Amino acid sequence: MRSPSPVQRRLPITVPIVGPLRSMEAARAELETDEDEIMDLIGDRQLIAFDLRSPSSTVAYLRIHAPSIQGVKDRRAKGEVFKADPMTDEELEIVIASILSTNRPLVPLTTFRKRVVCSSTHLHELIAAECLKAEGGNAINKTPLLHRTSIVAFLKERVFVG
């Protein structure tokens, strides 16, 4: 039996990232920077972020709006310095609409989970804490349906400004 190599080769594998939100780790990778710089960009309102933590958590669970990441990349490529004004209610509505991508009154939990890049367990915790309102999901293999109005209200109160 061969002993394992002390150093593993990094394989040139790329995984396409889809969806409107990114984790802190994905944002760091896309912007090639550290967490402190990401937090500064959020504080300067260059990045739009949402804190999706459950009420019992003391640790932020940030998700960053992908188009704002692309905006930072584009401005950096052009050498532009930018500080945004506070987001208006209308702009926030547009951002939330891009996250949901549907006007249906009920959104499957699995669909929302993919859009916000988090586990279904985390979303079930938010439902149990009454941060999100859901119905159904009691039968085997039947996903709960989240009320769109509860998602919109949740995201509006969870905009993170640093």
C-alpha positions as a Markdown table, in Angstrom:
| # | Residue | x | y | z |
|---|---|---|---|---|
| 1 | Met | 0.0 | 0.0 | 0.0 |
| 2 | Arg | 1.3 | 3.4 | -1.0 |
| 3 | Ser | 1.5 | 6.2 | 1.6 |
| 4 | Pro | -0.5 | 9.3 | 0.8 |
| 5 | Ser | 1.4 | 12.2 | -0.7 |
| 6 | Pro | 2.2 | 15.0 | 1.8 |
| 7 | Val | 1.1 | 17.6 | -0.8 |
| 8 | Gln | -2.0 | 17.3 | -2.9 |
| 9 | Arg | -2.2 | 18.8 | -6.4 |
| 10 | Arg | -4.8 | 21.4 | -7.0 |
| 11 | Leu | -7.0 | 20.3 | -9.8 |
| 12 | Pro | -8.0 | 22.9 | -12.4 |
| 13 | Ile | -11.8 | 22.5 | -11.8 |
| 14 | Thr | -14.1 | 25.4 | -12.0 |
| 15 | Val | -17.7 | 25.4 | -10.8 |
| 16 | Pro | -20.0 | 27.9 | -12.3 |
| 17 | Ile | -21.7 | 30.0 | -9.6 |
| 18 | Val | -25.3 | 30.8 | -10.3 |
| 19 | Gly | -28.0 | 32.7 | -8.4 |
| 20 | Pro | -28.4 | 36.2 | -7.1 |
| 21 | Leu | -26.6 | 35.9 | -3.7 |
| 22 | Arg | -23.1 | 34.8 | -2.7 |
| 23 | Ser | -21.6 | 33.6 | 0.5 |
| 24 | Met | -18.8 | 35.6 | 2.1 |
| 25 | Glu | -16.3 | 33.0 | 0.8 |
| 26 | Ala | -17.6 | 33.3 | -2.7 |
| 27 | Ala | -17.5 | 37.1 | -2.6 |
| 28 | Arg | -13.9 | 37.0 | -1.3 |
| 29 | Ala | -12.9 | 34.6 | -4.1 |
| 30 | Glu | -14.7 | 36.7 | -6.8 |
| 31 | Leu | -13.1 | 40.0 | -5.6 |
| 32 | Glu | -9.8 | 38.4 | -4.7 |
| 33 | Thr | -9.7 | 40.0 | -1.3 |
| 34 | Asp | -10.2 | 39.3 | 2.4 |
| 35 | Glu | -13.2 | 39.5 | 4.7 |
| 36 | Asp | -12.2 | 42.9 | 6.1 |
| 37 | Glu | -12.2 | 44.4 | 2.7 |
| 38 | Ile | -15.6 | 42.9 | 1.9 |
| 39 | Met | -17.0 | 44.4 | 5.2 |
| 40 | Asp | -15.5 | 47.8 | 4.2 |
| 41 | Leu | -17.2 | 47.5 | 0.8 |
| 42 | Ile | -20.5 | 46.8 | 2.5 |
| 43 | Gly | -20.0 | 49.7 | 4.8 |
| 44 | Asp | -19.3 | 52.0 | 1.9 |
| 45 | Arg | -22.5 | 50.7 | 0.3 |
| 46 | Gln | -20.6 | 49.3 | -2.7 |
| 47 | Leu | -21.9 | 45.8 | -1.9 |
| 48 | Ile | -25.5 | 44.9 | -0.9 |
| 49 | Ala | -25.7 | 42.3 | 1.8 |
| 50 | Phe | -28.3 | 40.5 | 3.8 |
| 51 | Asp | -27.8 | 39.0 | 7.3 |
| 52 | Leu | -29.8 | 35.8 | 7.2 |
| 53 | Arg | -28.9 | 34.6 | 10.7 |
| 54 | Ser | -31.4 | 32.9 | 12.9 |
| 55 | Pro | -32.6 | 35.0 | 16.0 |
| 56 | Ser | -30.7 | 32.7 | 18.3 |
| 57 | Ser | -27.4 | 33.2 | 16.5 |
| 58 | Thr | -24.8 | 35.8 | 17.5 |
| 59 | Val | -22.8 | 35.3 | 14.3 |
| 60 | Ala | -23.7 | 37.0 | 11.1 |
| 61 | Tyr | -24.8 | 34.8 | 8.2 |
| 62 | Leu | -24.1 | 37.2 | 5.3 |
| 63 | Arg | -25.2 | 36.8 | 1.7 |
| 64 | Ile | -24.0 | 39.3 | -0.8 |
| 65 | His | -26.0 | 40.4 | -3.9 |
| 66 | Ala | -24.0 | 39.2 | -6.9 |
| 67 | Pro | -24.7 | 42.2 | -9.2 |
| 68 | Ser | -23.1 | 44.4 | -6.6 |
| 69 | Ile | -20.0 | 42.2 | -6.6 |
| 70 | Gln | -19.9 | 42.5 | -10.4 |
| 71 | Gly | -20.3 | 46.3 | -10.0 |
| 72 | Val | -17.2 | 46.5 | -7.8 |
| 73 | Lys | -15.2 | 44.3 | -10.2 |
| 74 | Asp | -16.3 | 46.6 | -13.1 |
| 75 | Arg | -15.4 | 49.8 | -11.2 |
| 76 | Arg | -12.0 | 48.4 | -10.2 |
| 77 | Ala | -11.2 | 47.4 | -13.8 |
| 78 | Lys | -11.9 | 51.1 | -14.8 |
| 79 | Gly | -10.1 | 52.5 | -11.8 |
| 80 | Glu | -13.2 | 54.2 | -10.5 |
| 81 | Val | -13.7 | 55.1 | -6.8 |
| 82 | Phe | -17.4 | 54.9 | -5.8 |
| 83 | Lys | -19.4 | 55.4 | -2.7 |
| 84 | Ala | -23.1 | 54.9 | -3.0 |
| 85 | Asp | -26.0 | 56.8 | -1.4 |
| 86 | Pro | -28.2 | 54.8 | 0.9 |
| 87 | Met | -30.5 | 52.5 | -1.0 |
| 88 | Thr | -34.0 | 53.8 | -1.6 |
| 89 | Asp | -37.1 | 51.6 | -0.9 |
| 90 | Glu | -37.7 | 51.3 | -4.6 |
| 91 | Glu | -34.1 | 50.1 | -5.2 |
| 92 | Leu | -34.4 | 47.6 | -2.3 |
| 93 | Glu | -37.7 | 46.3 | -3.9 |
| 94 | Ile | -35.8 | 45.7 | -7.2 |
| 95 | Val | -33.0 | 43.8 | -5.4 |
| 96 | Ile | -35.4 | 41.6 | -3.5 |
| 97 | Ala | -37.4 | 40.9 | -6.8 |
| 98 | Ser | -34.1 | 39.8 | -8.4 |
| 99 | Ile | -33.5 | 37.4 | -5.5 |
| 100 | Leu | -37.0 | 35.9 | -5.6 |
| 101 | Ser | -37.3 | 35.9 | -9.5 |
| 102 | Thr | -41.1 | 35.2 | -9.1 |
| 103 | Asn | -44.2 | 37.0 | -8.2 |
| 104 | Arg | -46.0 | 33.9 | -7.1 |
| 105 | Pro | -47.5 | 34.2 | -3.6 |
| 106 | Leu | -45.8 | 30.9 | -2.5 |
| 107 | Val | -42.2 | 30.0 | -3.1 |
| 108 | Pro | -40.9 | 26.4 | -2.6 |
| 109 | Leu | -38.4 | 26.3 | 0.2 |
| 110 | Thr | -35.9 | 24.4 | -2.1 |
| 111 | Thr | -36.1 | 27.2 | -4.7 |
| 112 | Phe | -35.5 | 29.9 | -2.1 |
| 113 | Arg | -32.7 | 27.9 | -0.5 |
| 114 | Lys | -30.8 | 27.9 | -3.9 |
| 115 | Arg | -31.5 | 31.6 | -4.4 |
| 116 | Val | -30.0 | 32.6 | -1.0 |
| 117 | Val | -27.3 | 29.9 | -0.8 |
| 118 | Cys | -28.1 | 28.3 | 2.5 |
| 119 | Ser | -29.2 | 25.0 | 3.9 |
| 120 | Ser | -32.7 | 23.8 | 4.2 |
| 121 | Thr | -32.0 | 23.2 | 7.8 |
| 122 | His | -31.2 | 26.9 | 8.3 |
| 123 | Leu | -34.5 | 27.9 | 6.5 |
| 124 | His | -36.4 | 25.5 | 8.8 |
| 125 | Glu | -34.8 | 27.2 | 11.8 |
| 126 | Leu | -36.0 | 30.6 | 10.4 |
| 127 | Ile | -39.5 | 29.1 | 10.0 |
| 128 | Ala | -39.5 | 27.7 | 13.5 |
| 129 | Ala | -38.4 | 31.1 | 14.8 |
| 130 | Glu | -41.3 | 32.6 | 12.8 |
| 131 | Cys | -39.0 | 34.8 | 10.7 |
| 132 | Leu | -40.5 | 33.1 | 7.6 |
| 133 | Lys | -44.0 | 31.8 | 7.2 |
| 134 | Ala | -44.5 | 28.5 | 5.5 |
| 135 | Glu | -47.3 | 26.0 | 4.7 |
| 136 | Gly | -47.3 | 22.4 | 3.7 |
| 137 | Gly | -44.2 | 20.2 | 3.8 |
| 138 | Asn | -45.6 | 17.6 | 6.1 |
| 139 | Ala | -45.8 | 14.8 | 3.6 |
| 140 | Ile | -42.7 | 12.8 | 2.7 |
| 141 | Asn | -40.7 | 14.5 | -0.1 |
| 142 | Lys | -43.0 | 17.5 | -0.1 |
| 143 | Thr | -41.2 | 20.8 | 0.4 |
| 144 | Pro | -42.7 | 23.6 | 2.4 |
| 145 | Leu | -44.0 | 26.6 | 0.5 |
| 146 | Leu | -42.8 | 30.0 | 1.9 |
| 147 | His | -45.1 | 32.9 | 1.8 |
| 148 | Arg | -43.6 | 35.5 | -0.6 |
| 149 | Thr | -44.8 | 38.4 | 1.7 |
| 150 | Ser | -42.8 | 36.8 | 4.6 |
| 151 | Ile | -39.7 | 36.5 | 2.5 |
| 152 | Val | -39.9 | 40.1 | 1.4 |
| 153 | Ala | -40.5 | 41.4 | 4.9 |
| 154 | Phe | -37.6 | 39.2 | 6.2 |
| 155 | Leu | -35.1 | 40.5 | 3.5 |
| 156 | Lys | -36.2 | 44.1 | 4.1 |
| 157 | Glu | -35.4 | 43.9 | 7.8 |
| 158 | Arg | -32.1 | 42.0 | 7.1 |
| 159 | Val | -30.4 | 44.4 | 4.8 |
| 160 | Phe | -26.9 | 44.6 | 6.3 |
| 161 | Val | -25.1 | 47.9 | 6.1 |
| 162 | Gly | -21.9 | 47.1 | 8.0 |
